[in-house]
């Protein structure tokens, strides 16, 4: 991926080295087994472990107030990985600013926090095991840069474009938040059965994959960022984190009603849909009869 020398975002905070709060949920308590499940599940699915803990505790993955405040982060470091994140975030800012302008509205970019170990968010404590995740309550993307190494070691997925796809996916959730899509889905999930709620979550996640593809197409057209093998690396990442692939790996069997992110085939298909079209309208997974 060609990114060096491109604009770097100022919307990055670096809180590495700062303290975090304890792992609580709504005043209740969960056993260590539940926490382990949450950490493993969050690592695989790329969401905050608080979401999984909420589900295990009988909730719907809603927001939880932070248990501890932390001081604002300082300027990010200048190592290669940190500069890469700043460039990718800037790239998403440019792409989505243009896309929103086409729709007659102004894009409000998210903040991105680089943390280490754990951090506090308006959605509850975030852990490095969660991988990158988005918190709609504070409109921030969170990432522990050690996740890039884990991508290669655990999923055998390497390459900076695959890493950029992960960040672009989380920014896609921010776009959904700004558009009011994620709020509508969350409201609908509250009155739905578990399988219906999961199905809605799948469409939400697949749309974020499509938005990541949209970013890739537009960024490449503007700045020529894609090199040989980059798209294949992103597809490999999408395949590795499909619900069916992860369930076969962890359970030895596939339970479609429990899917929350989509199958490997669905995730790659919708990423490619965004990559081929570059249009927001093409990413309407909620209108699609077949995913």
Secondary structure, 3 states (H helix, E strand, C coil): CCCCCCCCCCCEEECCCCCCCCCCECCECCCHHHHHHHHHHHHHHCCCHHHHHHHHCCCCCCCCCCCCCCCCCECCCCCHHHHHHHHHHHHHHHHHHHHHHHCCCCCCCCEEEECCCEEEECCEEEEHHHCCEEECCCCEEEECCHHHHHHHHHHCCCCHHHHHHHHHHHHHHHHHHHHCHHHHHHHHHHCCCHHHHHHHHHHHHHHHHHHHHHHHHHHHHHHCCCCCCHHHHHHHHHHHCCHHHHHHHHCCCCCHHHCCCCCHHHHHHHHHHHHHHCCHHHHCCCCCCCC
